[in-house]
Amino acid sequence: MTDGSRTVADIIAGRYGELTRSEKRLADTISENYPVSGLGSITTLAENADVSTPTVARMVQKLGFKGYAEFQARLHQELEATLSNPIAKHDRLARNVPDTHILNRFGEAAMDNMRRTLSQLDQETFGGAAALLSDLDRAVYFVGGRITGAIAGYFYTHMQVIRPKTTLMSSNSGSWPQHMLNMAKGDVLVIFDIRRYEQDMATLARVASENGVEIILFTDQWASPVTKFARHTFRVHIEVPSAWDSSVVTLFVVEALIEAVQAKSWDKTRQRISQLEGLFEQSRLFRRPG
């Protein structure tokens, strides 16, 4: 019996070391265009991986599925979840709404998302991302989608105070080539891509990666296609009893990273904050209380 809270990709990654050479080749084939690569017939998947159909059958059972049909059903569920629009999400969740106040339902869902995310968040990934963002020799770019662009902007606003060479990219992909022109090898691109993934975002990530740019990705539990190009990926649980996905845990990870980067270079950050406060004072943007 497989754990319903984990994706097929999670299960494959967790059991990868136990697979035979042929099964690893099959697993790699599934990962190349996940989850679409596993939605064809068992014969097609076997041919694409250059393995036998019994190898496919054995591997899916080794992963905890009763057979190929159950394996495919899970992939279809994942694909449906990533493509769901707000109306579909609302209707699906409304069928099983518990009889409690909306504040309690949201609170319980948010706390569950936090627990699930923290249980899966690798501290080495967090530390590696913080180190990249702390390296002042690298320029850092931030970009998000139609909704997550706001979180990208929030992250950028804080990082702009902490360090120089930060740029917020518009959610409009038409402006991205100009930013790509300025990105140098070793620079950092922070991408936010939550379900109903944007094809342009995957293209941006691919081109940036090919040019030596380090990518830090914030995505959901199903994982954006950008994952294959990212140096560090934060997979955050986002489902709440709403037509919209929750950004609570995503914002938590972002704020934790802000503090980690700030702590690494507090002396320089303190100097920048002091200078910034002086500029605010000169411009009379903020007035001290009389």
JOBEL-V814674 format. One record per pair of residues at least 12 apart in sequence whose ideal C-beta (glycine too) atoms are under 6 Angstrom apart, sorted by the first residue. I is the first residue (numbers start at 1). J is the second residue. If there is no record, write none. Layout:
BEGIN
<<I J> <I J>>
END
This chain:
BEGIN
<<2 64> <7 78> <7 222> <8 74> <8 75> <9 34> <11 63> <12 27> <15 63> <22 51> <22 55> <23 59> <25 49> <26 49> <26 51> <26 59> <29 48> <29 49> <35 75> <35 78> <35 79> <38 75> <39 75> <42 56> <42 68> <78 222> <82 195> <82 222> <86 243> <86 244> <89 243> <90 243> <93 241> <105 241> <106 240> <109 240> <109 241> <110 248> <113 237> <113 249> <114 249> <116 237> <117 236> <117 237> <117 249> <125 232> <128 232> <129 216> <129 232> <130 257> <130 260> <130 261> <132 188> <132 214> <133 261> <134 261> <134 264> <134 265> <136 163> <138 186> <138 187> <138 188> <139 165> <139 187> <140 166> <140 188> <141 167> <141 169> <141 189> <142 155> <142 156> <142 168> <142 190> <143 169> <143 191> <144 192> <145 171> <145 198> <148 192> <148 194> <149 171> <151 192> <151 247> <152 192> <153 168> <155 254> <156 168> <158 258> <162 261> <162 262> <162 269> <173 200> <176 204> <183 213> <185 212> <187 213> <188 214> <189 208> <189 213> <189 215> <190 216> <191 217> <191 226> <192 218> <193 219> <193 224> <193 226> <194 220> <195 220> <197 224> <197 225> <201 226> <202 225> <202 226> <205 226> <205 229> <206 229> <209 229> <214 231> <215 229> <215 230> <215 231> <216 232> <217 230> <217 233> <218 234> <218 250> <219 235> <220 238> <221 235> <221 237> <223 235> <234 253> <236 249> <236 250>>
END
